[in-house]
Amino acid sequence: MALSRFIFLLFLSSCIFAVLADVSVENCSDNSTIPTAQMSANIDSLVAELASSTSQNRFSIATYGKGTDKVYGLGQCRGDVNSTDCTTCIQDAAKNIRTNCQNQTDAWLWQNDNCILRFDDDQFFGNVDPSSFANLYNNDHPQHPSAFKKQLDALISKVSSEAVVPANEGLGRGKSFSVASNDTIYALTQCTRDLSRHSCSECLNIAIGNFPKFCNNEKTVGCRVLYGSCYVRYEIYPFYYPLDS
């Protein structure tokens, strides 16, 4: 029975496809090999700094080093995740990203969907980068696909609008029940907090626009699309945290 909880990830270039489950997903750019021992040491120091500051503040950007060995990093917990789980998540992400992407200067990792850690030797703050993504989806199909899609589209539009409101810090979430499809859909969107309102909207639109391709033609009851600067997910069960947790 335990085997049914595993995810089998197929890496194809910079893309990742998988069956749905709670799992950490990383993107380690093959075109960004660490050139010097000093840069590797700088990345280690940067990741440690991000783990510490993100644990305290839930969001952090930082730089480390000088000249050609300088590196840039970002850490963020999803807006609905409680403080205890945020700390655990970002500390685990710090360990895993250096283990899984130990030879790359350009990498991001979503740890169990609850937080993201990212570093690069190029300054990426405020930029939307759709060049790498992760896609995880559920193979189950809704009872009434057309009704489900109509309900899903309206809900995703609503939570995306919430995410770009500055006071929400990139987070939008909600649920919707349709008698026609007999499903309650739960949806969540999250942008990294370095993005402007316009850039957050752009990133989410790219992710949502790829639903027909990434989410089995939108005929699945659960899917998530992850980029280095935003995240969109929907399910027919509650997966996000209460805001007061």
Summary of the structure (lengths in Angstrom):
residues: 245
radius of gyration: 17.8
end to end distance: 30.6
largest distance: 59.8
contacts: 821
relative contact order: 0.16
helix: 35%
strand: 29%
